[in-house]
């Protein structure tokens, strides 16, 4: 038995802690336990005879292991199985690239308003039928604004539901077209979740997300969410808020506004605006230290985590690593990542099965693998982080970019872990 390389011991004031990323466990230690463990790292097996209860507790949280490499191999094996899973098709479908908004930061303004044809619809159905091993079909409707092509969503869904596959769907929409009629029809379309972006309170949101005519959208979207929750409260609604220096003060106010409505099956998602190209410095984007301070304040003042303060317990690798996860454009072109939609240089194939860019496809499937990266392999957070966003890793390795894909907790291990421990203690 040996002391895991994925242990992290730290002191905060008169408190002592041990974190292990293999089990994603955090334990508070007594003073004497903390210093005894620090001194026994190289002879940890001796602890079994002197304090078997502590020894067994440490084994349970994987702070003591037979071999760290074996533990990492388990994680790599699970990831490998997910990457080649043929039983589930994960498709993001863009029925149109058209949009009724003219957001200043969105790529849609640079691309034609293309709508999917009946011919492409049939090819999508044939593509799914060719995947004989598939047992489940997971669809995300994306765009453009997918509700501009609501008739196409209904037509495709009717065909999906007849395929004898376990079927579920999600939609990412700006929310402006979520009329009472549309809301009443979502349940029949097996849509279980809706994501809507609202970038602040009314004046802030309207200055960033407005109609092509320049008209405001905030009130209409909020009214539509009210309507959706009244008509179908079982649908999970997530409001995504993209934060930068200009709207950060609106976040908690927006959170409180929605929290007061006491919706069921409702959440707010916090996302920081990123410069994905890594080319031009954007003055409004918050530096990582600013992001850390922001989430720490939310956690300490309001108990809001959003998975920044403490890693998720479940290990998850982005679906772009799975060979059966694809993004389908309105003309049947295929991409691997949502961020690539509309960029003809990022097309990896077409719905007929032809591969257009094998090198790019392989980068998404196996390139920039964190388990082959010396920096990641030496990082204490590898078991819970998994190397971060593959899209960013691939841009850094193959496009010579320099975008940080590491979680914020890496910069603030002591502070974030202690905040987690303190909050859990106070909330008991």
Beta strands, then each sheet from edge to edge (+ up, - down):
strand 1: 2-3
strand 2: 7-12
strand 3: 15-20
strand 4: 25-29
strand 5: 64-65
strand 6: 88-94
strand 7: 136-142
strand 8: 166-173
strand 9: 191-197
strand 10: 236-243
strand 11: 266-272
strand 12: 325-328
strand 13: 333-335
strand 14: 349-350
sheet 1: 1+ 5-
sheet 2: 2+ 3- 4+
sheet 3: 11+ 10+ 9+ 8+ 7+ 6+ 12+ 13- 14+
end
